[in-house]
Amino acid sequence: MSPSGEQSQIAAVPAPIHGDVLEAVLSHLPLIHLVPKSLVSKAWNKTVISTLLKSPKSHPWLIIQTQGSRSPYLTTTSAYDPSSCLWIEIHHPSINYVSALRSSRSNLLYMIFPSKFSFSFDPLHLTWHHAVAPRVWRIDPIIAVVGKRVVVAGGACDFEHDPLAVEIYNIDSQTWTKPEPMPEFFKGSASSTWQSVASDDRRLFVLEKNGGVLHTFDPLTNTWCGPYDLLPDLLVFHSGIVFCNDRMILIGMLGDADVIIGIKGVFELTY
């Protein structure tokens, strides 16, 4: 091969991209496209991590869970990435028994049956925990994860003697305990239909949707506290709570069930 041919072949090889140039290029890619780029080499992996740390906070994903209405009631999970405008199908472990898929909070899914109890609380629901069912047969319970414990309260069937019963499942020891029941305040409304639920690593927060009255429960001491009136406005007829970035947010609808005149939010509550 002639010297000129060698020079031509060398010139055809693209120069590698490194440092700030590579980081600038990767910063324009959607989040989902950065995953395969991080596997190219150690240098690219380091650059991807640096890009994620320096880039603006990404938009939250939308996770949709669907379940068939006929046996065997198969479930599917899809996620929408707003940065790349793509839908992704998520494959999670199958459930070995038939039960309705329900959600107590935005990130807690569960299936409860007289003999079994399954739940998942990681963002994409790739991990499922399976346990024996609570002793009290429940059809519409209040369920939330508090640290390493799952609190199951109220929602008992009509023939159960204790409609306010509380049971706590320890994820580490895989055992159930039964502390003191819910306060008498919840009599007649101890179910997720009437209550909005939020939790952090220490406590469970239960808000009456129509009255705006809050109670808290500490599973370590098995104690209930409250009531606390959280209504931010006398015009609020329906309210709910949720945790976001370690802050509890209260949102209320103004007006009545027939005519909604607006929405009012309190974006951080001290407790």
N, C-alpha and C positions, 0 to 999 in steps of 0.2 A: 504494500500500500504506500502511496506517495505521501510525502510530508503534508501536502495540501489536503489529502483525504483524511489524514489523522486529525488535522486541525478542524476540518469540517465536522468530523464525528464528535470531537470534544465539544465543539461549539453547540452541538445539538442537544447535549445533556443539560437539562435545566439546573440552575444553581439552587442549592437547598435553601429553605426559608428558616430563619432562626430569630430568636430574640424578640424585640419589639415589633418587627415586621410581621412575624407569625402571630403574635398576640393581637395585633391590629386586625389581621384577616379573620381570626377565629372569633373576635368580638362581634362580628356581623352575622355569625351563624346562629340559627335557632338552637335552643337548648337540646332538643332531641338529636340534632346532628353532631353535637359535641361528643357524644358517647363513643362512636366508632373512632373519632379523631384522637381520643385519649389513649387508644390501643396501638397507635402507630409506633411509638417509641417512648422511652422514659422522658426525653426532652419534650415531646408533644404532650404527654400526660401532665408534666409540670406546667406547661404553658396553658393547658386547658383549665387546670385548677386556678392558676393566676388570673385567667380571664373571668372565671366565675366569681372570684373574690372581688375583682375590680368593677365588674359590670353592674348596672342598676338591678335592683331586686326584680326577679322575674314575676310575671303574672301567675296567679294560682291556676292550677289545672282544674278542669271540670271532670268529676268521676261519676259515671252513671251505672247503676246496678239494675239489671232487669231480671225478671223471673217469669217463666212460662206459667200459664194459668191451668195447664193440664198436666197430669202425671207423665213423666217423673219430675215436673216442675224444675227444669234445668235453669241455672242462673248463668248470666254472662256479665262481664265487666268491660266497660270501655272508658278510655280517658282522652280528653281533648286538650292538646297543648296549644294555647293561644299564640305562643311565639312563632311556631311553625305552621299553625293552622291545620294540624293533622289529628285524625282520630287514631287511637292505638287500642287494639284489643289486648286485654290483660288476662292471662291464663292463671287461675288460682286453683288450689286443691279442691276437688269435688267433695260435696257433703254426702255422706253415706245413708242419709235418711231424709224423708220428705217432711218439710216444714216450711212455713212462710218466712221469707227473708224480710227482716225488719231493721229499722234504724232508730236508735235512741238519740244520737247526736249526729253531726255531719260526718264524723270519722269512725263511728262505732256501728258495726253490723252484727246482728245476732239472729240465731234461730233457736227457738225454745219449744220443747216438746215434753210431754209427761215423763219421758225416760232419758232425754238427752238435752244438752245445752251447748251450743257452739257460738263462738264470738270471734270477731277480728277488729282490731283498732289501729293497725298500721295504715299509712296513707293510701297504699294501693291494694290493701287487703290480700297480700300474698301469704300471710301467716294466719292460720286459724287454730284456735284453742278449743278442744273438745272436753266436756266434763259431764258427769252425771247431772241430771236436772235438779233444781231446788226441790225441797220437800213439799213446799206449798205449790199446788197447781195454779199457774198464772196464765192469763190470756192477754192482758194489756199492762204489763208491769213498767215501772220506772227503772231503767237500767243505765248505769254509767260506770266507767273505769276511773278509780281513784288510786293513783299510784300503782301498786301491785295487787290491788283488790278490785273485784267487780261487785258493785252494790246492786242488789235486786230488791225492789220494794213495791208493795201494793200490787194492784192489778190482778188480784186473786179471783178465782171462779166463785160463782154464787154460793156453792155448797161448802166452801172453806169457812172454818170458824173464825179465822183471824184475817180479815181483809187488809189490815194495816201491817202485816208481817214483813219483816226485813230479814234478808239472808245475804251473807257476804261470802264470796268465793275468793280464796287466796290463790293467786296464780302460781306462786312458787311451791306451796305445799299441796296444792290441788285438793283442798278441803273446804267444806262449807261450815260456817258458824251462823248462829241465829241470835242477834242482839235484841235490844228492846225494840218494840214496834214503832211505827211512825206516830207522831202526835195526833191527838183526837181531832185537831184542825182538819186533817185530811179525810176524815170519815165521810164517805159518799163521793169523794173525788180523788181517791188514791190510785190514779192510773195516768199513763202518758197522754191520754186524750185531753186531760184537764190541766196537766202540769208541763212546764218547760224546764229542761234539765241542762245543767252545765257542771263541769268539774275541773279541778286542777289536781296536783299531786297530793293534796292534803284533805280536801273536803268536797262534798257533793252539795250542789246548790239546786233547790227545787222551788220554782216560781209558779204560783197559781196564774194561769194565763188570763183569766177574766178579771181577777181582783188585784193583781200585781203584788201579792203578798209572798215574801221570800222566807224559806227556812233553809238551814244548813245542817249537814250531817258529817260528823267526824268518825270514820270507821275505826280509827285507832282507839278512841275512847268510847265509842258507841254512844255518842251523845248528839241530840238534836238541839239546835238553837233557833230562836225566832219567837214570834213572827216579826218581820221587818217590812214596812210599807215602802215599796219602790216606785209607786206610780208617779211619773214626772209631771203629769197633767191630769186634771179631772176629766178631760175629754177622752182619755185613753180607755178603750173598752176591751182591748186584747193586746197582750204583750208577750215577749219571749226574751230569753237570755242566751248568750253564747260567749265562749272564751276565744280571744284572738290576741296572739303575741303577749300572753300572760296578763291580759286585761279582760275584765268582764264587761260586755256590752249589753245594754238593755234597749230594745226596740219596741215601740208601742204604736198601734193603729188608732187614729183619732176618728170619732164619730160613733157609728154603730154598725151592726152587721149588714144592714140594708144600704146605708149611705156612708162610705168611707171618705172622710174629708182630707186625710193626710196621714203622714207617718212622722213620728218623732223619735229621735234616738238619743240616748245618753251613752257616750262612747267610752267612758271609764267610770267604774263604780269602785268606791273604797269599801272594804268590808273587814 
